[in-house]
């Protein structure tokens, strides 16, 4: 079995606070040791540039082509945290970096 090349996944620095203000991120809870939050997946795909428009984001979601941290996303709400990896299809990856805590 091939080893996953996580070092080659591009980072996407995004403010979780800004996402919260836009209504994309909500219901912040603390899952020790890393704080986690729930997110509107279609809006997150738009905010990160993984989808060009809302229709494309919803289509990807309906087709089951999205994973977050290795778990298939089956509805529009998913849990994310600093360092979460989004996979779109077989070859598109993106690591979420919470810019509120890095700098």
N, CA, C and O atoms as a GROMACS GRO file, in nm:
protein
  412
    1UNK      N    1   0.084  -0.118   0.000
    1UNK     CA    2   0.000   0.000   0.000
    1UNK      C    3   0.088   0.124   0.000
    1UNK      O    4   0.189   0.129   0.071
    2UNK      N    5   0.053   0.222  -0.078
    2UNK     CA    6   0.133   0.345  -0.091
    2UNK      C    7   0.118   0.432   0.033
    2UNK      O    8   0.012   0.436   0.095
    3UNK      N    9   0.225   0.499   0.067
    3UNK     CA   10   0.227   0.589   0.181
    3UNK      C   11   0.166   0.722   0.141
    3UNK      O   12   0.194   0.773   0.032
    4UNK      N   13   0.081   0.780   0.228
    4UNK     CA   14   0.020   0.909   0.198
    4UNK      C   15   0.125   1.019   0.206
    4UNK      O   16   0.204   1.024   0.301
    5UNK      N   17   0.125   1.106   0.109
    5UNK     CA   18   0.220   1.217   0.105
    5UNK      C   19   0.155   1.343   0.159
    5UNK      O   20   0.119   1.432   0.082
    6UNK      N   21   0.139   1.352   0.291
    6UNK     CA   22   0.070   1.466   0.350
    6UNK      C   23   0.153   1.593   0.343
    6UNK      O   24   0.097   1.702   0.355
    7UNK      N   25   0.283   1.582   0.324
    7UNK     CA   26   0.367   1.701   0.315
    7UNK      C   27   0.340   1.780   0.187
    7UNK      O   28   0.371   1.899   0.182
    8UNK      N   29   0.285   1.717   0.086
    8UNK     CA   30   0.258   1.784  -0.041
    8UNK      C   31   0.121   1.848  -0.050
    8UNK      O   32   0.086   1.903  -0.154
    9UNK      N   33   0.044   1.843   0.056
    9UNK     CA   34  -0.089   1.902   0.055
    9UNK      C   35  -0.077   2.053   0.078
    9UNK      O   36  -0.018   2.095   0.177
   10UNK      N   37  -0.132   2.134  -0.013
   10UNK     CA   38  -0.121   2.279   0.004
   10UNK      C   39  -0.204   2.328   0.122
   10UNK      O   40  -0.313   2.277   0.149
   11UNK      N   41  -0.151   2.429   0.192
   11UNK     CA   42  -0.223   2.490   0.304
   11UNK      C   43  -0.313   2.601   0.252
   11UNK      O   44  -0.281   2.669   0.155
   12UNK      N   45  -0.426   2.618   0.319
   12UNK     CA   46  -0.517   2.729   0.291
   12UNK      C   47  -0.537   2.802   0.422
   12UNK      O   48  -0.613   2.756   0.508
   13UNK      N   49  -0.470   2.916   0.439
   13UNK     CA   50  -0.486   2.996   0.561
   13UNK      C   51  -0.617   3.071   0.552
   13UNK      O   52  -0.638   3.152   0.462
   14UNK      N   53  -0.704   3.045   0.647
   14UNK     CA   54  -0.836   3.107   0.648
   14UNK      C   55  -0.875   3.137   0.792
   14UNK      O   56  -0.848   3.057   0.882
   15UNK      N   57  -0.938   3.250   0.813
   15UNK     CA   58  -0.978   3.290   0.948
   15UNK      C   59  -1.108   3.220   0.987
   15UNK      O   60  -1.212   3.243   0.926
   16UNK      N   61  -1.099   3.136   1.089
   16UNK     CA   62  -1.220   3.070   1.137
   16UNK      C   63  -1.316   3.173   1.195
   16UNK      O   64  -1.438   3.155   1.186
   17UNK      N   65  -1.264   3.281   1.255
   17UNK     CA   66  -1.351   3.387   1.308
   17UNK      C   67  -1.428   3.456   1.195
   17UNK      O   68  -1.546   3.487   1.211
   18UNK      N   69  -1.362   3.480   1.083
   18UNK     CA   70  -1.430   3.541   0.969
   18UNK      C   71  -1.538   3.448   0.914
   18UNK      O   72  -1.646   3.492   0.876
   19UNK      N   73  -1.507   3.319   0.909
   19UNK     CA   74  -1.607   3.221   0.864
   19UNK      C   75  -1.727   3.222   0.958
   19UNK      O   76  -1.842   3.211   0.914
   20UNK      N   77  -1.701   3.234   1.087
   20UNK     CA   78  -1.809   3.239   1.186
   20UNK      C   79  -1.895   3.362   1.163
   20UNK      O   80  -2.018   3.353   1.168
   21UNK      N   81  -1.832   3.478   1.139
   21UNK     CA   82  -1.906   3.601   1.115
   21UNK      C   83  -1.992   3.594   0.989
   21UNK      O   84  -2.098   3.656   0.983
   22UNK      N   85  -1.947   3.519   0.890
   22UNK     CA   86  -2.022   3.503   0.765
   22UNK      C   87  -2.130   3.395   0.775
   22UNK      O   88  -2.206   3.375   0.680
   23UNK      N   89  -2.137   3.327   0.888
   23UNK     CA   90  -2.238   3.223   0.907
   23UNK      C   91  -2.201   3.090   0.846
   23UNK      O   92  -2.286   3.002   0.834
   24UNK      N   93  -2.076   3.072   0.809
   24UNK     CA   94  -2.030   2.946   0.750
   24UNK      C   95  -1.988   2.848   0.859
   24UNK      O   96  -2.008   2.727   0.846
   25UNK      N   97  -1.928   2.900   0.964
   25UNK     CA   98  -1.878   2.820   1.077
   25UNK      C   99  -1.967   2.847   1.198
   25UNK      O  100  -2.001   2.962   1.224
   26UNK      N  101  -2.005   2.743   1.271
   26UNK     CA  102  -2.096   2.763   1.383
   26UNK      C  103  -2.082   2.654   1.487
   26UNK      O  104  -2.014   2.554   1.466
   27UNK      N  105  -2.147   2.675   1.600
   27UNK     CA  106  -2.156   2.577   1.708
   27UNK      C  107  -2.018   2.528   1.749
   27UNK      O  108  -1.990   2.407   1.750
   28UNK      N  109  -1.932   2.622   1.784
   28UNK     CA  110  -1.796   2.586   1.822
   28UNK      C  111  -1.799   2.510   1.953
   28UNK      O  112  -1.859   2.554   2.052
   29UNK      N  113  -1.734   2.394   1.953
   29UNK     CA  114  -1.722   2.313   2.073
   29UNK      C  115  -1.576   2.286   2.098
   29UNK      O  116  -1.491   2.317   2.014
   30UNK      N  117  -1.546   2.230   2.209
   30UNK     CA  118  -1.407   2.198   2.238
   30UNK      C  119  -1.393   2.047   2.243
   30UNK      O  120  -1.442   1.982   2.336
   31UNK      N  121  -1.327   1.994   2.144
   31UNK     CA  122  -1.296   1.851   2.140
   31UNK      C  123  -1.148   1.841   2.170
   31UNK      O  124  -1.064   1.867   2.084
   32UNK      N  125  -1.116   1.805   2.292
   32UNK     CA  126  -0.977   1.806   2.335
   32UNK      C  127  -0.893   1.711   2.252
   32UNK      O  128  -0.940   1.603   2.215
   33UNK      N  129  -0.770   1.746   2.222
   33UNK     CA  130  -0.700   1.867   2.263
   33UNK      C  131  -0.713   1.982   2.165
   33UNK      O  132  -0.662   2.091   2.191
   34UNK      N  133  -0.780   1.961   2.052
   34UNK     CA  134  -0.787   2.065   1.949
   34UNK      C  135  -0.930   2.114   1.936
   34UNK      O  136  -1.022   2.034   1.917
   35UNK      N  137  -0.952   2.247   1.945
   35UNK     CA  138  -1.088   2.300   1.927
   35UNK      C  139  -1.142   2.266   1.789
   35UNK      O  140  -1.070   2.274   1.689
   36UNK      N  141  -1.267   2.229   1.784
   36UNK     CA  142  -1.331   2.195   1.658
   36UNK      C  143  -1.456   2.279   1.641
   36UNK      O  144  -1.506   2.337   1.736
   37UNK      N  145  -1.505   2.284   1.519
   37UNK     CA  146  -1.627   2.358   1.489
   37UNK      C  147  -1.700   2.288   1.376
   37UNK      O  148  -1.642   2.207   1.304
   38UNK      N  149  -1.826   2.320   1.362
   38UNK     CA  150  -1.904   2.266   1.252
   38UNK      C  151  -1.913   2.371   1.143
   38UNK      O  152  -1.912   2.491   1.169
   39UNK      N  153  -1.920   2.323   1.019
   39UNK     CA  154  -1.912   2.413   0.905
   39UNK      C  155  -2.014   2.373   0.799
   39UNK      O  156  -2.047   2.256   0.782
   40UNK      N  157  -2.063   2.475   0.727
   40UNK     CA  158  -2.145   2.453   0.609
   40UNK      C  159  -2.048   2.417   0.496
   40UNK      O  160  -1.973   2.503   0.450
   41UNK      N  161  -2.048   2.293   0.453
   41UNK     CA  162  -1.947   2.241   0.360
   41UNK      C  163  -1.950   2.313   0.226
   41UNK      O  164  -1.845   2.350   0.174
   42UNK      N  165  -2.066   2.334   0.169
   42UNK     CA  166  -2.075   2.400   0.038
   42UNK      C  167  -2.014   2.540   0.046
   42UNK      O  168  -1.939   2.580  -0.044
   43UNK      N  169  -2.046   2.616   0.150
   43UNK     CA  170  -1.991   2.750   0.166
   43UNK      C  171  -1.840   2.746   0.190
   43UNK      O  172  -1.768   2.835   0.145
   44UNK      N  173  -1.792   2.644   0.262
   44UNK     CA  174  -1.648   2.630   0.285
   44UNK      C  175  -1.575   2.604   0.154
   44UNK      O  176  -1.467   2.659   0.132
   45UNK      N  177  -1.632   2.521   0.067
   45UNK     CA  178  -1.570   2.495  -0.063
   45UNK      C  179  -1.558   2.623  -0.145
   45UNK      O  180  -1.460   2.644  -0.215
   46UNK      N  181  -1.659   2.709  -0.135
   46UNK     CA  182  -1.652   2.838  -0.203
   46UNK      C  183  -1.545   2.928  -0.141
   46UNK      O  184  -1.466   2.990  -0.213
   47UNK      N  185  -1.542   2.935  -0.009
   47UNK     CA  186  -1.448   3.023   0.062
   47UNK      C  187  -1.303   2.984   0.037
   47UNK      O  188  -1.215   3.070   0.036
   48UNK      N  189  -1.277   2.855   0.018
   48UNK     CA  190  -1.140   2.808  -0.003
   48UNK      C  191  -1.102   2.801  -0.151
   48UNK      O  192  -0.987   2.775  -0.184
   49UNK      N  193  -1.199   2.825  -0.240
   49UNK     CA  194  -1.171   2.820  -0.382
   49UNK      C  195  -1.176   2.680  -0.442
   49UNK      O  196  -1.140   2.662  -0.558
   50UNK      N  197  -1.220   2.581  -0.364
   50UNK     CA  198  -1.230   2.445  -0.417
   50UNK      C  199  -1.350   2.428  -0.509
   50UNK      O  200  -1.356   2.334  -0.589
   51UNK      N  201  -1.446   2.519  -0.498
   51UNK     CA  202  -1.562   2.519  -0.588
   51UNK      C  203  -1.576   2.660  -0.646
   51UNK      O  204  -1.553   2.760  -0.576
   52UNK      N  205  -1.613   2.667  -0.772
   52UNK     CA  206  -1.628   2.796  -0.838
   52UNK      C  207  -1.758   2.866  -0.804
   52UNK      O  208  -1.766   2.988  -0.806
   53UNK      N  209  -1.862   2.787  -0.774
   53UNK     CA  210  -1.991   2.845  -0.739
   53UNK      C  211  -2.067   2.748  -0.649
   53UNK      O  212  -2.025   2.634  -0.628
   54UNK      N  213  -2.177   2.795  -0.595
   54UNK     CA  214  -2.254   2.714  -0.500
   54UNK      C  215  -2.311   2.590  -0.565
   54UNK      O  216  -2.318   2.484  -0.502
   55UNK      N  217  -2.353   2.601  -0.690
   55UNK     CA  218  -2.409   2.485  -0.759
   55UNK      C  219  -2.305   2.373  -0.773
   55UNK      O  220  -2.336   2.256  -0.752
   56UNK      N  221  -2.182   2.411  -0.807
   56UNK     CA  222  -2.075   2.311  -0.819
   56UNK      C  223  -2.047   2.247  -0.683
   56UNK      O  224  -2.027   2.126  -0.674
   57UNK      N  225  -2.044   2.328  -0.578
   57UNK     CA  226  -2.019   2.276  -0.444
   57UNK      C  227  -2.128   2.176  -0.404
   57UNK      O  228  -2.098   2.070  -0.350
   58UNK      N  229  -2.253   2.210  -0.430
   58UNK     CA  230  -2.364   2.120  -0.396
   58UNK      C  231  -2.360   1.992  -0.479
   58UNK      O  232  -2.393   1.885  -0.429
   59UNK      N  233  -2.320   2.003  -0.605
   59UNK     CA  234  -2.309   1.885  -0.691
   59UNK      C  235  -2.200   1.791  -0.640
   59UNK      O  236  -2.220   1.670  -0.635
   60UNK      N  237  -2.084   1.847  -0.604
   60UNK     CA  238  -1.976   1.764  -0.548
   60UNK      C  239  -2.022   1.694  -0.422
   60UNK      O  240  -1.991   1.576  -0.400
   61UNK      N  241  -2.095   1.765  -0.338
   61UNK     CA  242  -2.146   1.708  -0.214
   61UNK      C  243  -2.245   1.595  -0.243
   61UNK      O  244  -2.238   1.489  -0.181
   62UNK      N  245  -2.336   1.617  -0.337
   62UNK     CA  246  -2.436   1.516  -0.372
   62UNK      C  247  -2.373   1.391  -0.434
   62UNK      O  248  -2.424   1.280  -0.416
   63UNK      N  249  -2.262   1.409  -0.505
   63UNK     CA  250  -2.196   1.297  -0.571
   63UNK      C  251  -2.105   1.220  -0.476
   63UNK      O  252  -2.049   1.117  -0.513
   64UNK      N  253  -2.089   1.269  -0.353
   64UNK     CA  254  -2.005   1.200  -0.256
   64UNK      C  255  -1.856   1.214  -0.283
   64UNK      O  256  -1.777   1.128  -0.243
   65UNK      N  257  -1.818   1.322  -0.349
   65UNK     CA  258  -1.678   1.340  -0.386
   65UNK      C  259  -1.597   1.419  -0.287
   65UNK      O  260  -1.489   1.469  -0.322
   66UNK      N  261  -1.644   1.434  -0.164
   66UNK     CA  262  -1.574   1.516  -0.065
   66UNK      C  263  -1.543   1.434   0.060
   66UNK      O  264  -1.628   1.362   0.111
   67UNK      N  265  -1.420   1.447   0.108
   67UNK     CA  266  -1.380   1.388   0.237
   67UNK      C  267  -1.317   1.498   0.320
   67UNK      O  268  -1.245   1.584   0.268
   68UNK      N  269  -1.343   1.494   0.449
   68UNK     CA  270  -1.275   1.583   0.543
   68UNK      C  271  -1.212   1.495   0.650
   68UNK      O  272  -1.281   1.420   0.719
   69UNK      N  273  -1.082   1.504   0.662
   69UNK     CA  274  -1.005   1.422   0.756
   69UNK      C  275  -1.030   1.273   0.736
   69UNK      O  276  -1.039   1.197   0.833
   70UNK      N  277  -1.040   1.232   0.609
   70UNK     CA  278  -1.056   1.091   0.576
   70UNK      C  279  -1.196   1.035   0.590
   70UNK      O  280  -1.217   0.916   0.566
   71UNK      N  281  -1.292   1.120   0.627
   71UNK     CA  282  -1.431   1.075   0.642
   71UNK      C  283  -1.515   1.133   0.529
   71UNK      O  284  -1.510   1.253   0.503
   72UNK      N  285  -1.590   1.047   0.464
   72UNK     CA  286  -1.679   1.093   0.358
   72UNK      C  287  -1.784   1.188   0.412
   72UNK      O  288  -1.842   1.164   0.518
   73UNK      N  289  -1.809   1.295   0.340
   73UNK     CA  290  -1.909   1.393   0.380
   73UNK      C  291  -2.039   1.360   0.308
   73UNK      O  292  -2.044   1.362   0.185
   74UNK      N  293  -2.144   1.329   0.385
   74UNK     CA  294  -2.271   1.288   0.326
   74UNK      C  295  -2.379   1.394   0.337
   74UNK      O  296  -2.484   1.382   0.273
   75UNK      N  297  -2.356   1.497   0.418
   75UNK     CA  298  -2.452   1.608   0.422
   75UNK      C  299  -2.374   1.739   0.425
   75UNK      O  300  -2.251   1.738   0.421
   76UNK      N  301  -2.443   1.849   0.431
   76UNK     CA  302  -2.378   1.980   0.417
   76UNK      C  303  -2.313   2.031   0.546
   76UNK      O  304  -2.258   2.141   0.545
   77UNK      N  305  -2.318   1.957   0.653
   77UNK     CA  306  -2.258   1.998   0.779
   77UNK      C  307  -2.149   1.898   0.816
   77UNK      O  308  -2.170   1.777   0.814
   78UNK      N  309  -2.030   1.952   0.848
   78UNK     CA  310  -1.918   1.865   0.885
   78UNK      C  311  -1.834   1.934   0.991
   78UNK      O  312  -1.838   2.056   1.006
   79UNK      N  313  -1.757   1.854   1.063
   79UNK     CA  314  -1.669   1.906   1.167
   79UNK      C  315  -1.531   1.935   1.107
   79UNK      O  316  -1.477   1.854   1.032
   80UNK      N  317  -1.477   2.052   1.141
   80UNK     CA  318  -1.342   2.086   1.097
   80UNK      C  319  -1.263   2.136   1.217
   80UNK      O  320  -1.319   2.169   1.321
   81UNK      N  321  -1.133   2.141   1.200
   81UNK     CA  322  -1.043   2.196   1.301
   81UNK      C  323  -0.919   2.245   1.230
   81UNK      O  324  -0.901   2.219   1.111
   82UNK      N  325  -0.834   2.315   1.299
   82UNK     CA  326  -0.706   2.359   1.245
   82UNK      C  327  -0.629   2.237   1.197
   82UNK      O  328  -0.607   2.144   1.275
   83UNK      N  329  -0.588   2.235   1.072
   83UNK     CA  330  -0.515   2.122   1.017
   83UNK      C  331  -0.601   2.019   0.945
   83UNK      O  332  -0.549   1.921   0.893
   84UNK      N  333  -0.732   2.040   0.942
   84UNK     CA  334  -0.819   1.946   0.870
   84UNK      C  335  -0.782   1.942   0.722
   84UNK      O  336  -0.746   2.043   0.663
   85UNK      N  337  -0.790   1.822   0.664
   85UNK     CA  338  -0.758   1.804   0.523
   85UNK      C  339  -0.887   1.775   0.447
   85UNK      O  340  -0.962   1.684   0.480
   86UNK      N  341  -0.911   1.857   0.344
   86UNK     CA  342  -1.027   1.837   0.256
   86UNK      C  343  -0.976   1.769   0.130
   86UNK      O  344  -0.877   1.810   0.071
   87UNK      N  345  -1.046   1.663   0.091
   87UNK     CA  346  -1.012   1.595  -0.035
   87UNK      C  347  -1.132   1.605  -0.128
   87UNK      O  348  -1.244   1.572  -0.090
   88UNK      N  349  -1.107   1.649  -0.249
   88UNK     CA  350  -1.208   1.659  -0.352
   88UNK      C  351  -1.172   1.561  -0.462
   88UNK      O  352  -1.068   1.576  -0.526
   89UNK      N  353  -1.255   1.461  -0.484
   89UNK     CA  354  -1.224   1.360  -0.584
   89UNK      C  355  -1.101   1.280  -0.543
   89UNK      O  356  -1.079   1.254  -0.424
   90UNK      N  357  -1.020   1.242  -0.641
   90UNK     CA  358  -0.904   1.159  -0.611
   90UNK      C  359  -0.776   1.240  -0.596
   90UNK      O  360  -0.682   1.194  -0.531
   91UNK      N  361  -0.770   1.360  -0.654
   91UNK     CA  362  -0.641   1.427  -0.664
   91UNK      C  363  -0.634   1.567  -0.605
   91UNK      O  364  -0.525   1.624  -0.598
   92UNK      N  365  -0.744   1.624  -0.563
   92UNK     CA  366  -0.739   1.761  -0.509
   92UNK      C  367  -0.747   1.757  -0.356
   92UNK      O  368  -0.841   1.704  -0.299
   93UNK      N  369  -0.645   1.814  -0.293
   93UNK     CA  370  -0.635   1.817  -0.148
   93UNK      C  371  -0.609   1.960  -0.102
   93UNK      O  372  -0.552   2.041  -0.175
   94UNK      N  373  -0.653   1.990   0.020
   94UNK     CA  374  -0.628   2.120   0.080
   94UNK      C  375  -0.629   2.105   0.231
   94UNK      O  376  -0.720   2.043   0.287
   95UNK      N  377  -0.529   2.162   0.299
   95UNK     CA  378  -0.524   2.159   0.445
   95UNK      C  379  -0.568   2.295   0.497
   95UNK      O  380  -0.514   2.398   0.457
   96UNK      N  381  -0.667   2.295   0.588
   96UNK     CA  382  -0.717   2.420   0.648
   96UNK      C  383  -0.624   2.462   0.760
   96UNK      O  384  -0.594   2.385   0.850
   97UNK      N  385  -0.580   2.586   0.753
   97UNK     CA  386  -0.493   2.643   0.856
   97UNK      C  387  -0.566   2.762   0.912
   97UNK      O  388  -0.593   2.859   0.840
   98UNK      N  389  -0.599   2.757   1.041
   98UNK     CA  390  -0.671   2.866   1.105
   98UNK      C  391  -0.577   2.984   1.125
   98UNK      O  392  -0.491   2.981   1.213
   99UNK      N  393  -0.592   3.087   1.044
   99UNK     CA  394  -0.503   3.203   1.051
   99UNK      C  395  -0.519   3.282   1.181
   99UNK      O  396  -0.434   3.364   1.213
  100UNK      N  397  -0.626   3.258   1.255
  100UNK     CA  398  -0.647   3.326   1.383
  100UNK      C  399  -0.548   3.278   1.489
  100UNK      O  400  -0.517   3.351   1.583
  101UNK      N  401  -0.498   3.155   1.475
  101UNK     CA  402  -0.407   3.103   1.578
  101UNK      C  403  -0.263   3.099   1.533
  101UNK      O  404  -0.174   3.073   1.614
  102UNK      N  405  -0.237   3.123   1.402
  102UNK     CA  406  -0.099   3.118   1.357
  102UNK      C  407  -0.037   3.257   1.343
  102UNK      O  408   0.082   3.271   1.317
  103UNK      N  409  -0.120   3.358   1.362
  103UNK     CA  410  -0.054   3.475   1.348
  103UNK      C  411  -0.077   3.610   1.347
  103UNK      O  412   0.017   3.688   1.330
   0.00000   0.00000   0.00000
